[in-house]
Amino acid sequence: MDSFLVITALGEDRPGIVDKLTETVVDCQCNVIDSRMSVLGGEFAVMLLVSGKWNQLAKLEDALQACAESLGLTLICKRTEPRAVTTDLMPYSIEVISIDQPGIVHELARFFSSRNINIQELSTTQYAAAHTGTPMFALHLTANIPASMHIAALRDEFLDFCETQNMDATMEPMKP
């Protein structure tokens, strides 16, 4: 039976980080089953969910320390369990665009958490508007909405909330 390890690493962005991390995973006979990677400012951030036998993961944890030191990475590893399968949640994709302003992520997170809706995944970016150069903000999140929730009412409430915040938004069911 496989066990699971979450690996997070952060360090100065440069070529070869993913190569060396995944080489270490493969050398320990483990498998990357989920990952997120991004350059944030001048730093490279990576999150990996790795599976393997418990002894392979123990070997990987030791090997990763040496790998992280050689790459100048800050590393955190944590054992985890497989995600519980839930059938009473519906995944929805939410997109928001607005002029950039402090607090957007917090306000959106508060909207969903106050309704007991779990954010599954979230990514944001800032960019300059065409022609004017105005700083713009774009957000994409995936939320797991309880099947018992009235979706049309939630969507209306969310779009009204976004309108009061001067944000354009969409909320659609995830496509399989």
C-alpha positions as CSV (number, residue, x, y, z in Angstrom):
1,M,0.0,0.0,0.0
2,D,1.4,3.4,-1.0
3,S,2.0,6.2,1.5
4,F,2.0,9.9,0.6
5,L,4.4,12.8,1.1
6,V,3.8,16.5,0.4
7,I,7.0,18.3,-0.5
8,T,7.3,22.1,-0.6
9,A,10.4,23.9,-1.8
10,L,11.3,27.5,-2.3
11,G,14.5,29.0,-3.7
12,E,16.1,31.4,-6.1
13,D,14.7,30.8,-9.6
14,R,17.1,29.1,-12.0
15,P,17.2,26.2,-14.5
16,G,17.5,22.7,-13.1
17,I,15.4,22.8,-9.9
18,V,12.6,20.6,-11.2
19,D,15.1,18.3,-12.9
20,K,17.1,17.6,-9.6
21,L,14.0,17.4,-7.4
22,T,12.2,14.9,-9.7
23,E,15.5,12.9,-10.2
24,T,15.7,12.5,-6.4
25,V,12.1,11.3,-6.3
26,V,12.7,8.8,-9.1
27,D,16.0,7.6,-7.6
28,C,14.1,6.7,-4.4
29,Q,11.5,4.7,-6.5
30,C,8.7,7.2,-5.7
31,N,6.2,8.8,-8.0
32,V,5.0,12.4,-8.4
33,I,1.2,12.2,-8.5
34,D,0.3,15.9,-8.2
35,S,2.3,19.1,-8.5
36,R,2.2,22.9,-8.6
37,M,5.1,25.0,-9.6
38,S,5.5,28.7,-10.1
39,V,8.0,31.6,-10.3
40,L,7.0,34.2,-7.7
41,G,9.1,37.3,-8.0
42,G,12.7,36.0,-8.2
43,E,11.8,32.8,-6.3
44,F,10.7,29.4,-7.6
45,A,8.1,27.6,-5.6
46,V,7.2,24.0,-6.0
47,M,4.7,21.7,-4.3
48,L,4.7,18.0,-5.0
49,L,2.5,15.1,-3.8
50,V,4.6,12.0,-4.0
51,S,3.6,8.4,-3.5
52,G,5.7,5.4,-2.5
53,K,6.1,2.6,0.0
54,W,6.8,3.9,3.5
55,N,10.4,2.9,3.4
56,Q,10.9,4.6,0.0
57,L,9.4,7.8,1.3
58,A,11.8,7.6,4.3
59,K,14.7,7.3,2.0
60,L,13.3,10.2,-0.1
61,E,13.0,12.4,2.9
62,D,16.7,11.9,3.7
63,A,17.8,12.4,0.1
64,L,15.7,15.5,-0.3
65,Q,17.6,17.3,2.5
66,A,20.9,16.9,0.6
67,C,19.2,17.9,-2.7
68,A,17.7,21.0,-1.2
69,E,21.1,22.0,0.3
70,S,22.8,21.6,-3.0
71,L,20.1,23.8,-4.7
72,G,19.8,26.4,-2.0
73,L,16.2,25.5,-1.3
74,T,14.1,25.9,1.8
75,L,12.3,22.5,2.1
76,I,9.4,21.2,4.1
77,C,8.1,17.6,3.9
78,K,5.0,16.2,5.5
79,R,3.4,12.8,5.4
80,T,-0.2,12.8,4.4
81,E,-3.2,10.6,3.7
82,P,-5.0,10.2,0.4
83,R,-7.8,12.7,-0.2
84,A,-11.1,11.4,1.0
85,V,-13.6,10.9,-1.9
86,T,-16.7,13.0,-1.4
87,T,-19.7,12.7,-3.6
88,D,-21.7,15.6,-2.0
89,L,-19.5,18.4,-3.4
90,M,-19.7,20.0,-6.8
91,P,-16.5,21.6,-8.3
92,Y,-17.0,25.1,-9.7
93,S,-14.6,27.3,-11.6
94,I,-14.6,31.0,-10.6
95,E,-12.8,33.7,-12.6
96,V,-12.4,37.3,-11.3
97,I,-10.9,40.3,-13.1
98,S,-10.6,43.8,-11.7
99,I,-8.3,46.8,-11.3
100,D,-5.7,45.7,-8.8
101,Q,-6.3,46.7,-5.2
102,P,-5.2,45.4,-1.8
103,G,-7.5,42.9,-0.2
104,I,-9.1,41.2,-3.2
105,V,-8.0,37.7,-2.3
106,H,-9.0,38.2,1.3
107,E,-12.5,39.4,0.4
108,L,-13.1,36.6,-2.0
109,A,-11.8,34.0,0.5
110,R,-14.0,35.5,3.2
111,F,-17.0,35.3,0.9
112,F,-16.5,31.5,0.4
113,S,-15.4,30.6,3.9
114,S,-18.3,32.4,5.5
115,R,-20.6,30.1,3.5
116,N,-18.6,27.0,4.4
117,I,-17.3,26.5,0.9
118,N,-13.8,25.1,0.5
119,I,-11.4,26.6,-1.9
120,Q,-9.7,23.7,-3.7
121,E,-7.2,25.7,-5.8
122,L,-6.5,29.4,-6.3
123,S,-4.1,31.3,-8.5
124,T,-3.7,35.0,-9.1
125,T,-1.7,37.3,-11.3
126,Q,-1.2,41.0,-11.8
127,Y,-0.8,42.5,-15.3
128,A,-0.9,45.8,-17.1
129,A,-4.1,46.7,-19.0
130,A,-3.7,47.1,-22.7
131,H,-3.3,50.7,-23.9
132,T,-3.6,52.3,-20.4
133,G,-1.1,50.3,-18.4
134,T,-3.5,50.2,-15.4
135,P,-2.5,47.5,-12.9
136,M,-5.1,44.7,-13.3
137,F,-5.8,41.6,-11.2
138,A,-6.9,38.2,-12.4
139,L,-7.9,35.3,-10.1
140,H,-8.9,31.8,-10.9
141,L,-10.2,29.5,-8.2
142,T,-11.8,26.1,-7.9
143,A,-14.4,25.8,-5.1
144,N,-16.1,22.7,-3.8
145,I,-19.7,23.6,-3.3
146,P,-21.9,21.4,-1.2
147,A,-24.6,19.7,-3.3
148,S,-27.2,20.8,-0.8
149,M,-26.5,24.5,-1.5
150,H,-28.9,26.3,-3.9
151,I,-26.4,27.1,-6.7
152,A,-28.5,29.8,-8.5
153,A,-28.9,31.8,-5.3
154,L,-25.2,31.4,-4.5
155,R,-24.2,32.5,-8.0
156,D,-26.5,35.6,-7.8
157,E,-25.1,36.4,-4.3
158,F,-21.5,36.0,-5.6
159,L,-22.1,38.1,-8.7
160,D,-23.8,40.8,-6.6
161,F,-20.9,40.8,-4.2
162,C,-18.4,41.1,-7.0
163,E,-20.3,44.0,-8.5
164,T,-20.2,45.9,-5.2
165,Q,-16.4,45.4,-5.2
166,N,-16.1,46.6,-8.9
167,M,-15.0,43.1,-10.1
168,D,-16.0,41.2,-13.2
169,A,-16.7,37.6,-12.4
170,T,-17.9,34.2,-13.7
171,M,-18.9,31.1,-11.8
172,E,-19.4,27.9,-13.8
173,P,-19.5,24.2,-13.1
174,M,-16.2,22.5,-13.8
175,K,-16.2,20.5,-17.0
176,P,-15.3,16.8,-16.6
